[in-house]
Amino acid sequence: MMTETKGLVWPDYENCIANLPNSILKSWKLPTVGKTLALADQYVEKEYKNVVVFLLDGMGKHILEKMLSENGFFRSHLAGIYQSVFLSTTVAATTSVLSGLQPCEHCWLGWDCYYPQLDQNVTVFRNTIQNTKEPAADYNVAWTLTPYADIVSKIKKAGGKAYSCAPFFPPFPKSLDEICAQVKALCREPEHKFIYAYWDQPDDCLHRCGSGSEQVKETLLQIEETLRTLAGELEDTLLFITADHGHIDTEYVLLQDYPQICDCLVRLPSLEPRALNFFVQEGKKEIFAREFQKAFGDKFLLLTKEEVIARGLFGNGTPHALFASMLGDYLAVATGNLSIYFDDDRWLSMHGGLTKEEMLIPLIVCE
């Protein structure tokens, strides 16, 4: 059951993007690592030659409804609405859709994560020390300390056929058209197969231009038409089109402009501007909590580490051994339209918080 409080959507780990890959695994008669997605089960139970999950970064429910016609391809094929994970962000959500694990289980929690072995905040996808271009280590930190098995590899290991089509997988397609061409070519091959495809739009356009911009509408219309064409050219294929998270237009402040708060910290926060982990100096927790509430209590929910774990905010599965040590003493989660930056980035639209705009995502189905 989806839980909403004061306009917030608390994560439901029985109806979220982490459940979708478990439906895929079950349909391949492979062991699952969590509950399946009821919304998807009715489709994957049918016997299709090809099953494709196509993830469009940032294309949440509210963006879809704001920008695209209800009679258009995407909304006319909408099977239902479900949720992102927490954080409602690409690092956490795409790792969940690739693995079937909840964030507390895989520990790819946000853009920057604290790793106790290094005593550093690391920008996960770039493998660099936070706010620098300096390598975090001579190995990939996230893949070494928090590795996971993805469903493509699991299907292959079991003797099945499975593929990934994304700009960061060989042959490194550089456009949506190239990804679609790759998907189409694979679907024409004779064997039963699973394909995971990813494109980084409209997320990038949303960040730069804002959720109400003409640039975003134009980008979405182009994506919709490209995938409508693809769907029309596929045979004996089940095509899921979904998103990792949504977006919300935000105002921003810089954390460093609040010295009373910064003076309490051991290091800069980790995670993201809409959900920040704070490691607080010994003896300063009371001061920190008071100063944070004074500055941001109307726009952020401040939770202790113990409250975060008790609420199951990052999931209700068995947590990774590093999970608790990566959390920090406090977590601040955006409940309004404010982002708290602690680096050089500034975006018009963001994600990572618990608003409906960020948490709710579509499941579009083409049979």
C-alpha positions in Angstrom: 0.0 0.0 0.0 1.4 3.4 -1.0 1.8 5.6 2.1 1.4 9.4 1.6 2.0 11.9 4.4 1.6 15.7 3.9 2.1 15.3 0.1 5.0 12.9 0.6 5.3 9.4 -0.8 7.1 7.0 1.4 8.8 4.2 -0.5 6.8 0.9 -0.9 9.3 -1.9 -1.5 6.5 -4.2 -2.7 5.5 -1.8 -5.5 8.7 -0.2 -6.8 11.4 -0.4 -9.4 13.4 -3.0 -7.4 10.5 -5.4 -7.9 10.5 -5.3 -11.7 13.7 -7.3 -12.2 12.5 -10.0 -9.8 9.5 -10.4 -12.1 11.9 -10.9 -15.0 14.0 -13.4 -13.0 10.9 -15.4 -12.0 9.8 -15.6 -15.6 13.2 -17.1 -16.5 12.6 -19.6 -13.6 15.6 -18.2 -11.8 15.9 -17.4 -8.0 14.6 -14.0 -7.1 16.2 -11.7 -4.5 13.0 -9.9 -3.6 9.3 -9.7 -4.3 8.1 -9.4 -7.8 6.1 -6.5 -9.2 2.4 -7.4 -9.4 1.9 -4.8 -12.1 4.4 -6.6 -14.4 3.7 -10.2 -13.5 0.6 -10.5 -15.6 2.7 -9.6 -18.7 5.9 -11.6 -18.1 3.9 -14.8 -17.5 3.1 -14.8 -21.2 5.6 -16.4 -23.5 7.3 -13.8 -25.7 10.4 -14.3 -27.6 11.8 -11.0 -26.4 11.3 -9.1 -23.2 12.7 -5.6 -23.2 13.0 -3.1 -20.3 13.6 0.4 -21.6 14.5 2.9 -18.9 14.2 6.6 -19.6 16.1 8.6 -17.0 13.9 11.0 -15.1 10.6 10.5 -16.9 8.4 10.4 -13.8 4.6 10.3 -13.8 4.1 14.1 -13.3 6.5 15.0 -16.2 4.6 12.5 -18.4 1.2 14.0 -17.6 2.4 17.6 -17.8 4.1 17.3 -21.2 2.5 14.5 -23.3 -1.1 13.9 -24.6 -3.2 11.2 -22.9 -3.9 10.0 -26.4 -0.2 9.7 -27.3 1.8 6.5 -27.4 3.2 6.6 -23.9 0.0 7.5 -21.9 -2.3 5.4 -24.1 -0.1 2.4 -23.2 0.2 3.2 -19.5 -0.3 0.0 -17.5 0.0 1.7 -14.1 1.9 3.9 -11.7 4.5 2.6 -9.2 7.4 3.9 -7.3 11.1 4.7 -7.4 13.2 3.5 -4.5 14.8 5.9 -2.0 16.8 7.9 -2.8 14.7 8.7 -5.9 17.8 9.1 -7.9 19.7 7.4 -10.7 22.5 5.8 -8.7 20.1 4.0 -6.3 17.3 3.3 -8.7 19.2 2.0 -11.7 21.2 -0.3 -9.4 17.9 -1.6 -8.1 16.5 -2.2 -11.6 19.6 -4.0 -12.6 19.9 -6.1 -9.5 16.5 -6.5 -7.9 18.0 -5.3 -4.6 16.8 -2.5 -2.4 19.2 0.3 -1.7 20.0 -0.9 1.8 21.0 -4.2 0.3 23.2 -2.9 -2.6 24.4 0.3 -0.9 24.7 2.4 -4.1 22.8 5.0 -2.2 23.3 8.3 -4.1 25.6 10.4 -6.3 28.2 10.7 -3.4 28.6 7.9 -0.9 30.7 7.7 2.2 32.9 4.6 2.3 34.3 3.9 5.8 37.3 1.9 4.5 38.6 5.0 2.7 37.1 7.5 5.2 36.1 9.5 2.1 33.0 10.6 0.2 33.2 9.1 -3.2 31.3 10.2 -6.4 30.1 6.7 -7.2 29.7 6.6 -11.0 32.9 8.6 -11.6 35.0 6.8 -8.9 36.4 10.2 -7.7 36.8 11.9 -4.4 33.8 14.1 -3.8 34.1 17.6 -5.5 37.3 16.7 -7.2 38.6 14.9 -10.3 41.1 12.9 -8.2 40.6 9.1 -8.4 39.2 7.8 -5.2 41.4 4.7 -5.3 43.4 2.6 -7.8 40.3 0.4 -8.1 36.6 1.0 -8.6 35.4 1.7 -5.0 31.7 0.9 -5.4 32.2 -2.3 -7.5 34.9 -3.5 -5.1 33.3 -2.8 -1.8 29.6 -3.1 -2.7 29.5 -5.4 -5.8 26.2 -6.9 -7.0 25.0 -9.5 -9.5 22.9 -8.0 -12.3 20.0 -9.8 -13.9 21.6 -9.8 -17.4 24.6 -11.7 -16.0 22.3 -14.0 -14.0 20.3 -15.0 -17.1 23.6 -15.5 -19.1 25.1 -17.6 -16.3 22.0 -19.8 -16.4 22.5 -20.4 -20.1 20.0 -17.8 -21.4 20.4 -14.9 -23.7 20.5 -11.4 -22.2 21.9 -8.0 -23.3 22.5 -4.5 -22.1 22.0 -1.5 -24.5 23.2 1.8 -23.0 25.9 4.5 -23.7 28.2 2.9 -21.1 28.0 -0.7 -22.4 29.7 -1.9 -25.6 29.3 -0.9 -28.4 28.7 2.4 -26.6 25.8 3.8 -28.5 25.8 7.6 -28.6 22.1 8.3 -29.3 18.6 7.0 -28.7 18.4 6.0 -32.4 21.6 3.9 -32.0 20.2 2.2 -28.9 16.9 1.5 -30.6 18.8 0.1 -33.6 20.7 -2.2 -31.3 17.5 -3.4 -29.6 15.8 -4.0 -32.9 18.7 -6.1 -34.2 18.8 -8.2 -31.1 15.1 -8.8 -31.1 15.4 -10.2 -34.7 17.7 -12.9 -33.5 15.9 -16.2 -33.1 16.4 -17.1 -29.4 14.4 -16.2 -26.4 16.1 -13.2 -24.7 16.0 -10.3 -22.2 17.2 -6.8 -23.1 17.8 -3.9 -20.7 18.1 -0.6 -22.5 18.8 2.8 -20.9 18.8 6.4 -22.2 19.9 9.4 -20.1 17.0 11.7 -21.3 14.9 13.5 -20.3 16.9 13.7 -17.1 19.7 15.8 -18.5 17.3 18.2 -20.2 15.1 18.5 -17.0 18.1 19.4 -14.9 19.3 22.1 -17.3 16.0 23.6 -18.5 13.4 22.9 -15.8 10.3 20.6 -15.8 8.0 23.2 -17.5 10.3 24.1 -20.3 9.7 23.8 -24.1 13.0 22.1 -24.4 11.8 19.2 -22.1 8.5 19.0 -24.0 10.4 18.8 -27.3 12.8 16.1 -25.9 9.9 14.0 -24.6 8.0 14.2 -27.9 11.1 13.1 -29.8 11.6 10.2 -27.4 8.0 9.2 -27.6 8.0 9.1 -31.4 11.3 7.2 -31.5 10.0 4.5 -29.2 6.6 4.4 -30.9 8.4 3.6 -34.1 10.6 1.0 -32.4 7.5 -0.7 -30.8 5.9 -0.9 -34.2 8.9 -2.7 -35.7 9.2 -5.4 -33.0 7.5 -8.8 -33.3 6.8 -11.3 -30.5 8.2 -8.8 -28.0 7.1 -7.5 -24.6 8.3 -3.9 -24.2 8.3 -2.2 -20.8 9.1 1.5 -20.8 9.7 3.0 -17.4 11.8 5.5 -15.5 14.1 5.5 -12.5 12.6 8.6 -10.8 10.8 11.8 -11.5 11.7 15.5 -11.1 10.7 18.7 -9.3 11.7 22.3 -10.0 13.7 23.6 -7.0 15.2 26.6 -5.5 18.6 26.2 -3.9 21.0 27.3 -1.1 24.6 26.6 -0.5 25.3 24.7 2.8 28.6 26.5 3.2 26.6 29.7 3.7 25.4 28.3 7.0 28.5 28.2 9.2 26.6 27.3 12.4 25.7 24.0 10.7 29.0 23.4 8.9 31.0 23.9 12.2 29.2 20.9 13.6 30.2 18.5 10.7 33.1 16.0 10.4 33.0 16.3 6.6 30.7 17.5 3.8 27.4 15.6 3.5 27.2 12.6 1.2 24.3 11.6 -1.1 22.6 14.5 -3.0 21.1 18.0 -2.6 17.6 16.6 -2.0 18.7 14.0 0.6 21.8 14.7 2.6 23.7 12.5 5.1 25.4 14.4 7.9 28.3 13.1 10.0 28.3 15.2 13.1 31.2 15.9 15.5 31.1 14.3 18.9 29.2 16.5 21.4 27.6 18.7 18.7 24.5 16.7 17.7 22.1 18.8 19.7 23.6 22.0 18.3 23.5 20.6 14.8 19.8 19.5 15.0 18.7 22.8 16.5 20.5 24.9 13.8 19.4 22.7 10.9 15.7 22.8 12.1 16.0 26.6 12.4 17.3 27.0 8.9 15.5 24.2 7.0 12.8 22.7 9.2 10.0 23.8 6.9 11.6 22.3 3.7 13.4 19.2 5.0 12.6 16.3 7.3 15.6 15.6 9.6 15.9 12.0 10.8 18.4 10.3 13.0 20.2 7.2 11.6 18.1 5.1 14.0 14.9 6.6 12.6 16.0 6.0 9.1 16.6 2.3 9.8 13.4 1.9 11.8 11.3 3.4 8.9 13.0 1.2 6.4 13.5 4.2 4.2 16.2 2.5 2.1 14.4 -0.8 2.1 13.2 -3.6 4.4 15.6 -6.3 3.2 18.7 -7.6 4.9 21.0 -4.6 4.9 24.5 -4.8 3.5 27.3 -5.0 6.1 28.4 -1.5 5.2 24.9 0.1 5.2 24.7 1.5 8.7 28.3 2.8 8.6 27.5 4.7 5.4 24.4 6.4 6.7 26.0 9.1 9.0 24.3 10.5 12.1 21.4 12.3 10.4 19.6 12.2 7.1 17.8 15.3 5.8 15.1 14.6 3.2 13.5 17.3 1.0 9.8 17.7 1.6 9.4 21.0 -0.3 11.0 22.6 -3.3 14.5 23.4 -1.8 17.8 21.8 -2.7 20.8 22.2 -0.4 24.0 22.1 -2.5 27.4 21.4 -1.2 29.3 21.3 -4.5 29.6 23.3 -7.7 26.5 22.0 -9.5 23.3 24.0 -9.8 20.2 22.6 -11.5 16.8 24.0 -12.2 15.1 20.7 -11.6 16.1 17.9 -9.2 15.2 14.6 -7.7 16.1 12.5 -4.6 13.4 13.6 -2.2 10.0 12.1 -1.2 7.6 14.3 -3.1 5.1 12.8 -5.5 6.9 14.5 -8.4 10.1 12.6 -7.6 8.8 9.2 -6.4 6.1 8.2 -8.8 7.0 6.6 -12.1 5.1 5.0 -15.0 5.0 1.5 -16.3 4.2 1.6 -20.0 3.6 -1.7 -21.6 3.6 -2.6 -25.4 2.7 -6.2 -26.3 
